[in-house]
């Protein structure tokens, strides 16, 4: 136990030294580690992949009463480890699987229960072998007693999803042509406009009184999506006002166009930090096919839905409630 403690302290010290200005490596990624589920029909038959582009320093695994710490070489001459695969069948699935990952760059990713993360982060399309992925950023909450582990965050807002191809009033699929990012001091939401003329909000449709909801946003920015061009990156500022509100957003297209604002400002005496930014990207062989999230008056969660890059989604996917923004006019009164 003493050896494990010494090794852990040494790893943190090595990371701090490597991040000093005198010997910092400018090419090292600042992105936080990721925890991604990969499975077919059930949790037990798949894997959970832990990755960090700058390299992994340590993975702490807690499963019930069992704790295991995996440490990796952080020396200048060491062989960097960027990916580790965890096999779920090696653990007791009746108990929470807690993961704490320390990256080579000092960034930390925590998940209090990987089983919940696995279930929440995929969408299966009926009568199809296609599985869609989900990853999101959830607002940081500085209020006492509130949980900031994204896997455990309690979200009270309207749950929505908006696909980049969507059926119009005539039942035919229409492609997204313009996206309006509704930004002010924080992230109000977004609106997707389609080629057939209809639009769908990434957020509330109706106010508590049942009237149409209109986004604010004095710094809003919109961009055109040419045919054949994909959204390849979404960056989200998790810190808005410290009460589970997202601060800002940018989107980058495959043609290099980048639109939006992260609103990197100081708020309530708090300095902005790299841990506030979450980068959302599709995996290898995938592309972003839609968005999802949770919204009250502002946006508390914003995420991407990913699917196979070279495979068209089956028609039934666009009728799935979990891939649409459905909100009753009396939603607020019946929550």
ABEGO torsion letter per residue (X at the ends): XAAAAAAAAAAAAAAAAAABAAABBAABBABBBBBBBBBBABAAABBBBBBBAAEBABBBBBBEABBBBBBBBABAABBBBABBBBBAAABBAABBBBBBBBBAAGBBBBBABAAAAAAAABBBBBGBABBBBBBBBBBBBABBGBBABAAABBBABBBBBBBABBBBAAGBBBBBABBBBBBBABBAEBBBBBAAGBBBBBEBABBAAGBBBBBBGAABBBBBBBBGBBBABBBBBABBAGAGBBABBBBBBAAGBBBEBAGBBBBGGBBBBAAABBBBBBBBGBBBABBBEBBBABBABBBBBBBBAABBBBAAAAABAAABBBBBAAAAAAX
